[in-house]
Each structure stands twice: as structure tokens, then as C-alpha cells.
Amino acid sequence: MLKAYRDLEREGLVAPRPGQGTFVQQSLASPSLAGTDRLQRALAGWFHQARAAGLTSEDMAALFDRALRESEEGVA
């Protein structure tokens, strides 16, 4: 996993922030992601619920990163 993060850093796609995690700087995804409106609305709803629960942006980013990693690992 560490090697993958280093490769992404070297390519300028992510940047580490000490004490906070690693954050995406660029994406390889197409700039026009057709058909993602429903997903974006659902994610906006999740952000609203997270804020109402008292989570900070950093808390939400950490939860999102963990869920993404677990989905990629097949844990979720």
C-alpha cells in the first residue's frame, strides 16, 4: 500500500499532509462524468448528515478514505 501511495505522489496525483492523511491533487477520471448526478446528490446528503452529526471536513475525509480503501480491499 505504501508503494502505491508513493507512486501516486511521484506522479503528482496525491499529496501527503502530515497528521491529516493523503489527499488527491489530480484525477485520471474524465472531466465530464456522465450519469453521476444521482451519486453526487446522495453524497451531498451524506455530507449534510455528517455535518449535522458534528463531523468536521477532516472527519468526513477520513471516513471516506477508509470506506474507499475497504471497498477496494473487498472488506466492506
N, CA, C and O atoms as a GROMACS GRO file, in nm:
protein
  304
    1MET      N    1   0.083  -0.118   0.000
    1MET     CA    2   0.000   0.000   0.000
    1MET      C    3   0.088   0.125   0.000
    1MET      O    4   0.059   0.220  -0.073
    2LEU      N    5   0.192   0.125   0.079
    2LEU     CA    6   0.281   0.240   0.087
    2LEU      C    7   0.344   0.270  -0.049
    2LEU      O    8   0.357   0.385  -0.088
    3LYS      N    9   0.384   0.164  -0.120
    3LYS     CA   10   0.444   0.181  -0.252
    3LYS      C   11   0.345   0.246  -0.348
    3LYS      O   12   0.382   0.333  -0.426
    4ALA      N   13   0.220   0.205  -0.341
    4ALA     CA   14   0.118   0.263  -0.428
    4ALA      C   15   0.102   0.412  -0.400
    4ALA      O   16   0.092   0.492  -0.492
    5TYR      N   17   0.098   0.449  -0.272
    5TYR     CA   18   0.087   0.590  -0.237
    5TYR      C   19   0.208   0.668  -0.287
    5TYR      O   20   0.194   0.779  -0.338
    6ARG      N   21   0.327   0.611  -0.272
    6ARG     CA   22   0.449   0.679  -0.320
    6ARG      C   23   0.446   0.697  -0.472
    6ARG      O   24   0.486   0.801  -0.522
    7ASP      N   25   0.398   0.595  -0.544
    7ASP     CA   26   0.387   0.606  -0.690
    7ASP      C   27   0.291   0.718  -0.728
    7ASP      O   28   0.319   0.796  -0.819
    8LEU      N   29   0.178   0.726  -0.658
    8LEU     CA   30   0.080   0.831  -0.685
    8LEU      C   31   0.137   0.970  -0.653
    8LEU      O   32   0.111   1.067  -0.724
    9GLU      N   33   0.216   0.978  -0.544
    9GLU     CA   34   0.282   1.104  -0.510
    9GLU      C   35   0.379   1.145  -0.620
    9GLU      O   36   0.381   1.261  -0.662
   10ARG      N   37   0.459   1.051  -0.665
   10ARG     CA   38   0.559   1.078  -0.768
   10ARG      C   39   0.493   1.128  -0.896
   10ARG      O   40   0.550   1.212  -0.967
   11GLU      N   41   0.374   1.078  -0.927
   11GLU     CA   42   0.302   1.119  -1.047
   11GLU      C   43   0.223   1.248  -1.026
   11GLU      O   44   0.160   1.299  -1.119
   12GLY      N   45   0.225   1.302  -0.903
   12GLY     CA   46   0.156   1.427  -0.875
   12GLY      C   47   0.006   1.413  -0.859
   12GLY      O   48  -0.067   1.512  -0.866
   13LEU      N   49  -0.041   1.290  -0.839
   13LEU     CA   50  -0.185   1.269  -0.826
   13LEU      C   51  -0.234   1.287  -0.682
   13LEU      O   52  -0.349   1.324  -0.661
   14VAL      N   53  -0.147   1.262  -0.585
   14VAL     CA   54  -0.183   1.280  -0.444
   14VAL      C   55  -0.071   1.355  -0.373
   14VAL      O   56   0.042   1.360  -0.420
   15ALA      N   57  -0.106   1.413  -0.258
   15ALA     CA   58  -0.007   1.483  -0.176
   15ALA      C   59  -0.034   1.451  -0.030
   15ALA      O   60  -0.148   1.460   0.016
   16PRO      N   61   0.070   1.415   0.044
   16PRO     CA   62   0.052   1.387   0.187
   16PRO      C   63   0.043   1.517   0.267
   16PRO      O   64   0.108   1.617   0.234
   17ARG      N   65  -0.037   1.513   0.371
   17ARG     CA   66  -0.044   1.623   0.467
   17ARG      C   67  -0.017   1.562   0.603
   17ARG      O   68  -0.102   1.492   0.658
   18PRO      N   69   0.101   1.587   0.658
   18PRO     CA   70   0.138   1.527   0.786
   18PRO      C   71   0.030   1.547   0.893
   18PRO      O   72  -0.017   1.658   0.916
   19GLY      N   73  -0.006   1.438   0.955
   19GLY     CA   74  -0.106   1.442   1.061
   19GLY      C   75  -0.249   1.441   1.011
   19GLY      O   76  -0.342   1.433   1.091
   20GLN      N   77  -0.269   1.451   0.878
   20GLN     CA   78  -0.405   1.456   0.824
   20GLN      C   79  -0.435   1.342   0.728
   20GLN      O   80  -0.548   1.295   0.722
   21GLY      N   81  -0.336   1.297   0.654
   21GLY     CA   82  -0.358   1.191   0.557
   21GLY      C   83  -0.304   1.228   0.421
   21GLY      O   84  -0.223   1.320   0.408
   22THR      N   85  -0.348   1.157   0.321
   22THR     CA   86  -0.307   1.180   0.184
   22THR      C   87  -0.428   1.227   0.104
   22THR      O   88  -0.536   1.170   0.115
   23PHE      N   89  -0.410   1.332   0.026
   23PHE     CA   90  -0.521   1.394  -0.044
   23PHE      C   91  -0.497   1.397  -0.194
   23PHE      O   92  -0.385   1.416  -0.240
   24VAL      N   93  -0.604   1.378  -0.269
   24VAL     CA   94  -0.598   1.377  -0.415
   24VAL      C   95  -0.572   1.518  -0.466
   24VAL      O   96  -0.637   1.614  -0.423
   25GLN      N   97  -0.475   1.530  -0.557
   25GLN     CA   98  -0.443   1.658  -0.620
   25GLN      C   99  -0.500   1.664  -0.761
   25GLN      O  100  -0.546   1.769  -0.806
   26GLN      N  101  -0.497   1.550  -0.830
   26GLN     CA  102  -0.546   1.539  -0.966
   26GLN      C  103  -0.617   1.406  -0.979
   26GLN      O  104  -0.596   1.315  -0.900
   27SER      N  105  -0.700   1.397  -1.080
   27SER     CA  106  -0.772   1.274  -1.105
   27SER      C  107  -0.746   1.228  -1.247
   27SER      O  108  -0.723   1.309  -1.337
   28LEU      N  109  -0.748   1.099  -1.267
   28LEU     CA  110  -0.736   1.044  -1.401
   28LEU      C  111  -0.873   1.030  -1.466
   28LEU      O  112  -0.884   0.997  -1.584
   29ALA      N  113  -0.976   1.056  -1.388
   29ALA     CA  114  -1.113   1.040  -1.438
   29ALA      C  115  -1.144   1.147  -1.542
   29ALA      O  116  -1.085   1.255  -1.544
   30SER      N  117  -1.236   1.114  -1.628
   30SER     CA  118  -1.281   1.206  -1.731
   30SER      C  119  -1.340   1.331  -1.667
   30SER      O  120  -1.412   1.320  -1.567
   31PRO      N  121  -1.312   1.448  -1.721
   31PRO     CA  122  -1.368   1.570  -1.663
   31PRO      C  123  -1.520   1.575  -1.669
   31PRO      O  124  -1.584   1.640  -1.585
   32SER      N  125  -1.579   1.509  -1.766
   32SER     CA  126  -1.725   1.506  -1.774
   32SER      C  127  -1.773   1.365  -1.739
   32SER      O  128  -1.774   1.276  -1.824
   33LEU      N  129  -1.810   1.348  -1.616
   33LEU     CA  130  -1.855   1.217  -1.568
   33LEU      C  131  -2.006   1.207  -1.585
   33LEU      O  132  -2.082   1.242  -1.495
   34ALA      N  133  -2.047   1.160  -1.700
   34ALA     CA  134  -2.190   1.148  -1.730
   34ALA      C  135  -2.256   1.048  -1.636
   34ALA      O  136  -2.198   0.945  -1.602
   35GLY      N  137  -2.377   1.081  -1.595
   35GLY     CA  138  -2.454   0.988  -1.514
   35GLY      C  139  -2.419   0.988  -1.366
   35GLY      O  140  -2.457   0.895  -1.295
   36THR      N  141  -2.347   1.088  -1.318
   36THR     CA  142  -2.308   1.088  -1.178
   36THR      C  143  -2.393   1.182  -1.092
   36THR      O  144  -2.367   1.197  -0.973
   37ASP      N  145  -2.492   1.244  -1.152
   37ASP     CA  146  -2.576   1.340  -1.078
   37ASP      C  147  -2.640   1.276  -0.956
   37ASP      O  148  -2.638   1.333  -0.847
   38ARG      N  149  -2.696   1.157  -0.973
   38ARG     CA  150  -2.763   1.089  -0.862
   38ARG      C  151  -2.662   1.058  -0.750
   38ARG      O  152  -2.693   1.074  -0.632
   39LEU      N  153  -2.545   1.014  -0.788
   39LEU     CA  154  -2.442   0.984  -0.688
   39LEU      C  155  -2.397   1.110  -0.616
   39LEU      O  156  -2.376   1.108  -0.494
   40GLN      N  157  -2.383   1.219  -0.689
   40GLN     CA  158  -2.342   1.344  -0.626
   40GLN      C  159  -2.447   1.394  -0.528
   40GLN      O  160  -2.413   1.444  -0.420
   41ARG      N  161  -2.575   1.381  -0.564
   41ARG     CA  162  -2.682   1.421  -0.471
   41ARG      C  163  -2.680   1.334  -0.345
   41ARG      O  164  -2.698   1.385  -0.234
   42ALA      N  165  -2.658   1.205  -0.363
   42ALA     CA  166  -2.652   1.115  -0.247
   42ALA      C  167  -2.533   1.152  -0.157
   42ALA      O  168  -2.545   1.152  -0.034
   43LEU      N  169  -2.422   1.183  -0.219
   43LEU     CA  170  -2.304   1.222  -0.142
   43LEU      C  171  -2.326   1.354  -0.070
   43LEU      O  172  -2.284   1.370   0.045
   44ALA      N  173  -2.393   1.449  -0.136
   44ALA     CA  174  -2.426   1.576  -0.072
   44ALA      C  175  -2.516   1.553   0.049
   44ALA      O  176  -2.500   1.619   0.152
   45GLY      N  177  -2.610   1.459   0.037
   45GLY     CA  178  -2.696   1.424   0.151
   45GLY      C  179  -2.616   1.365   0.265
   45GLY      O  180  -2.642   1.394   0.382
   46TRP      N  181  -2.517   1.282   0.231
   46TRP     CA  182  -2.431   1.223   0.333
   46TRP      C  183  -2.352   1.332   0.404
   46TRP      O  184  -2.337   1.329   0.527
   47PHE      N  185  -2.300   1.429   0.328
   47PHE     CA  186  -2.226   1.540   0.389
   47PHE      C  187  -2.316   1.617   0.485
   47PHE      O  188  -2.273   1.654   0.595
   48HIS      N  189  -2.438   1.641   0.445
   48HIS     CA  190  -2.533   1.714   0.531
   48HIS      C  191  -2.554   1.637   0.662
   48HIS      O  192  -2.551   1.696   0.770
   49GLN      N  193  -2.577   1.506   0.652
   49GLN     CA  194  -2.596   1.423   0.772
   49GLN      C  195  -2.471   1.422   0.860
   49GLN      O  196  -2.480   1.428   0.982
   50ALA      N  197  -2.355   1.415   0.796
   50ALA     CA  198  -2.229   1.412   0.872
   50ALA      C  199  -2.208   1.544   0.947
   50ALA      O  200  -2.167   1.544   1.063
   51ARG      N  201  -2.237   1.655   0.880
   51ARG     CA  202  -2.225   1.786   0.946
   51ARG      C  203  -2.323   1.795   1.064
   51ARG      O  204  -2.288   1.844   1.171
   52ALA      N  205  -2.446   1.747   1.042
   52ALA     CA  206  -2.547   1.750   1.148
   52ALA      C  207  -2.503   1.665   1.268
   52ALA      O  208  -2.542   1.693   1.381
   53ALA      N  209  -2.423   1.562   1.241
   53ALA     CA  210  -2.373   1.476   1.348
   53ALA      C  211  -2.248   1.534   1.415
   53ALA      O  212  -2.194   1.476   1.509
   54GLY      N  213  -2.203   1.650   1.365
   54GLY     CA  214  -2.090   1.716   1.428
   54GLY      C  215  -1.954   1.682   1.369
   54GLY      O  216  -1.851   1.718   1.427
   55LEU      N  217  -1.950   1.614   1.256
   55LEU     CA  218  -1.822   1.579   1.195
   55LEU      C  219  -1.761   1.699   1.124
   55LEU      O  220  -1.832   1.780   1.065
   56THR      N  221  -1.630   1.708   1.130
   56THR     CA  222  -1.557   1.812   1.058
   56THR      C  223  -1.526   1.761   0.917
   56THR      O  224  -1.547   1.644   0.886
   57SER      N  225  -1.477   1.850   0.834
   57SER     CA  226  -1.436   1.810   0.699
   57SER      C  227  -1.328   1.702   0.706
   57SER      O  228  -1.328   1.608   0.627
   58GLU      N  229  -1.237   1.717   0.800
   58GLU     CA  230  -1.130   1.618   0.816
   58GLU      C  231  -1.186   1.483   0.858
   58GLU      O  232  -1.139   1.379   0.811
   59ASP      N  233  -1.286   1.483   0.948
   59ASP     CA  234  -1.351   1.359   0.991
   59ASP      C  235  -1.415   1.289   0.871
   59ASP      O  236  -1.402   1.168   0.852
   60MET      N  237  -1.486   1.370   0.790
   60MET     CA  238  -1.555   1.313   0.674
   60MET      C  239  -1.455   1.257   0.574
   60MET      O  240  -1.477   1.150   0.517
   61ALA      N  241  -1.346   1.329   0.551
   61ALA     CA  242  -1.244   1.282   0.458
   61ALA      C  243  -1.184   1.151   0.506
   61ALA      O  244  -1.159   1.060   0.427
   62ALA      N  245  -1.159   1.141   0.636
   62ALA     CA  246  -1.103   1.018   0.692
   62ALA      C  247  -1.200   0.901   0.675
   62ALA      O  248  -1.159   0.791   0.638
   63LEU      N  249  -1.329   0.925   0.702
   63LEU     CA  250  -1.429   0.819   0.685
   63LEU      C  251  -1.439   0.777   0.539
   63LEU      O  252  -1.446   0.658   0.508
   64PHE      N  253  -1.439   0.876   0.450
   64PHE     CA  254  -1.448   0.846   0.307
   64PHE      C  255  -1.326   0.765   0.262
   64PHE      O  256  -1.340   0.665   0.192
   65ASP      N  257  -1.207   0.809   0.302
   65ASP     CA  258  -1.084   0.737   0.266
   65ASP      C  259  -1.087   0.593   0.316
   65ASP      O  260  -1.051   0.500   0.244
   66ARG      N  261  -1.131   0.575   0.442
   66ARG     CA  262  -1.136   0.440   0.498
   66ARG      C  263  -1.235   0.353   0.422
   66ARG      O  264  -1.206   0.237   0.390
   67ALA      N  265  -1.353   0.408   0.393
   67ALA     CA  266  -1.454   0.331   0.319
   67ALA      C  267  -1.406   0.296   0.179
   67ALA      O  268  -1.430   0.186   0.130
   68LEU      N  269  -1.338   0.389   0.115
   68LEU     CA  270  -1.285   0.364  -0.019
   68LEU      C  271  -1.180   0.254  -0.015
   68LEU      O  272  -1.182   0.162  -0.097
   69ARG      N  273  -1.087   0.264   0.080
   69ARG     CA  274  -0.983   0.159   0.094
   69ARG      C  275  -1.046   0.023   0.119
   69ARG      O  276  -1.007  -0.076   0.058
   70GLU      N  277  -1.144   0.019   0.210
   70GLU     CA  278  -1.206  -0.109   0.243
   70GLU      C  279  -1.283  -0.165   0.124
   70GLU      O  280  -1.285  -0.287   0.103
   71SER      N  281  -1.345  -0.078   0.045
   71SER     CA  282  -1.418  -0.128  -0.072
   71SER      C  283  -1.320  -0.183  -0.176
   71SER      O  284  -1.349  -0.281  -0.244
   72GLU      N  285  -1.204  -0.120  -0.188
   72GLU     CA  286  -1.102  -0.167  -0.282
   72GLU      C  287  -1.040  -0.299  -0.236
   72GLU      O  288  -0.997  -0.380  -0.317
   73GLU      N  289  -1.036  -0.318  -0.105
   73GLU     CA  290  -0.979  -0.440  -0.048
   73GLU      C  291  -1.084  -0.551  -0.038
   73GLU      O  292  -1.052  -0.665  -0.004
   74GLY      N  293  -1.210  -0.516  -0.066
   74GLY     CA  294  -1.317  -0.614  -0.056
   74GLY      C  295  -1.361  -0.643   0.086
   74GLY      O  296  -1.421  -0.747   0.113
   75VAL      N  297  -1.332  -0.550   0.179
   75VAL     CA  298  -1.368  -0.568   0.320
   75VAL      C  299  -1.512  -0.532   0.345
   75VAL      O  300  -1.581  -0.601   0.420
   76ALA      N  301  -1.558  -0.426   0.282
   76ALA     CA  302  -1.693  -0.373   0.310
   76ALA      C  303  -1.802  -0.465   0.263
   76ALA      O  304  -1.920  -0.434   0.280
   0.00000   0.00000   0.00000
